[in-house]
Amino acid sequence: MRVIHHHHRDRVPGGNLLITVFLNMVITITEFLGGIFSNSLALISDALHNLGDTLSIVISYLALRIGKKEGNVRKTFGYKRIEMERLLTEKFGIHHVTIQVEFDTCNDKDSIASIER
């Protein structure tokens, strides 16, 4: 006779996301301080990039938590749609930043100094 053994734990939804936020913030702070002390603009800019990633993960966590709410009289299908709205907002944000960077690059192309050998 085979015995099936299950462990049921009440896990916090998005618990792995919270761990990811914590680790990403540690990396961001370390990188930023390293950039300040070493006078490295590359480290500082990467730290700011990581900060943007951290904010995106926090928004994902919040959307996950809100999306778990049950339906009520006003929201008969629940709050699951907020996860899709987060995704669309993130996509539009990425496209906006990409277009802005391309626009700025094209405008600054004329002001780049040529390198003489």
N, C-alpha and C positions, 0 to 999 in steps of 0.2 A: 504494500500500500504506500502510495506516494503522498508525502505531506508537503503542502504548499505553504510557505511562510512569507508573509508580507509585512513590511514596515510602513505604516501610514504616518506621515508627518505633515503637520500643517505648516507648509512653507509660505513665506511671505512672497506674494506675487512681485516679480521683478527684483528679488533679492540679489541675483547675479548682476543686475544693472547697478544696484547701489554699490556693490563691491567694485565694479568697473569705474563708477564715478569717483570713488575714494582713491583707487590706484591712479586714475588719470589725473586727479588733482595733485597727488603727491609728485607725479612725474612733471606736471606743469610747473609747480612751485619750484621744484629742484632745478628744472631747466631754466626758468626765469632768473633765479638767483645765480646760477652758474653763468648765465649770459651777462648779468650785471657785473659780477666780480671779474669775469674774464674780458669784459668789454666786447662781447660777441653779439652782433646784431642778428646773426643767423640763429643762435640759441633763443634769443628773445622773440624773434618772429615765429619760431617753431613752438615756443611756449604759448604764444597767442593763438596759434593754430590749434594746439591741443586744448586750449580753453574753449574755443568754439566747438570742438568735438565733445567736450564735457557738457556744455550747455545743451547740445543736441541729445546726449544720452539722458540728461535730466528731463528734458521735454518728453522723450520717449517713455521714461518711467512714469511721469505724471499722466500721460495719455493712457498708459497701460492700467494704472490705478483707477482712473476715471472710467475707462472702458469696461471695467469689471462690475460697475454699478448695475443693479437690476432695473428693469423698466418700472415706470410709475404712470400716473394718470396723464402727465404731460408728455413724457418720453416713453411711449408704449413699447418701442423696440429696444429700450435701454440706451446706453451711452457708447455702444460699440463704434459708432460712426466717428467719434473723436480721434480714434487711431488713424483712420483714413485722412481726416483733416490735418492731422499732424504730418502725415507723409506728404500730402500735397503742399503744405506750407514749407516744409523742408526742401522739397524739389524746386519750388518757385524761388526760394531763397538762394539755393545753389546756382540756379540759372541766372538770377539777377546779379550775383557776385561775379560770375563768369563773364557775363556781358559787360559789366562795369570794368573789369580788369582788361578785357580786350579793347574797349573803347579808350581807356586811359593809355594803353600801350600804343594804340594807333596815333593818338594825339601827341604823345611824348616822343614818337619816333624821330621827329625833326630836331628835337633838342639834344639828341645823343651826340656827344662829341666823338669825332673819329679818332682812331688810334693810329699814331704815326710810328713808323719803324725806323 
